[in-house]
């Protein structure tokens, strides 16, 4: 049996390692959410932006100042049709989002999944080791993970602390679980939006640059029609992989939340740790 001092030192090392993993998990989720937000904003600006109206005006004003202002409005709208990912140093046109955007999201979704896997492994292993520690050490481990998890869903006491002498009332943040789930699945949802926007462009959208009332696909040259179809097929295949990675990441994070809550209940005496079953004896 290991001395208490050595056991506590090993536990502290594991806590520090877990803290680093949780930091990477938070950064991964943040970068992925920002990248998805940038792509979704570019898709919106390209097809549904209010500023699109300036490019569809069919007359010019008699005043040169208004015409100059109109040109600036159109230029500003065109500039929003590109995705600037400053965090990774890339600028992607919304027209290429099916390939370049989905490829970037594949990398980010893989990173989120791997950090969630690492977080689950470090937290689970550390809490198993802490089950046999002293009560104060168990409390330290529990509070560490409860307060530093990417999304804390342990317990329902989320009301503001406005009285030092009264018990904190039970309250839950509305849609906290749903919001967390959406953030995890956001890369897959973004790729689905890219594909749907291409379908909208091909079948419904009347581009102000085409000079016709036909949908986008009709006035494309044959080679670009093939390219559009191939790009969306690629995005669908990548999106399937990304959806699987998002599902795994969500599963790892839910498992992490569960073991933290389980450890807290065990430490508080609300639940007893499950011991391995003893082998049955034969006569």
Secondary structure, 3 states (H helix, E strand, C coil): CCCHHHHHHHHHHHHHHHHHHHHHHHHHHHHHHHHHHHHHHHHHHHHCCCCHHHHCCCCCCCCHHHHHHHHHHHHHHHHCCEEEECCCCEEEEHHHHHHHHHHHHHHHHHHHHHHHHHHHHHHHHHHHHHCCCCHHHHHHHHHHHHHHCCCCCCCCECCCCCCCCCCCCCECCCCHHHHHHHHHHHHHHHHHHHHHHHHHHHHCCCCCCCCCCCCHHHHCCHHHHHHHHHHHHHHHHHHHHHHHHHHHHHHHHHHHHHHHHHHHHHHCCCCCCCCCCCCCCCC
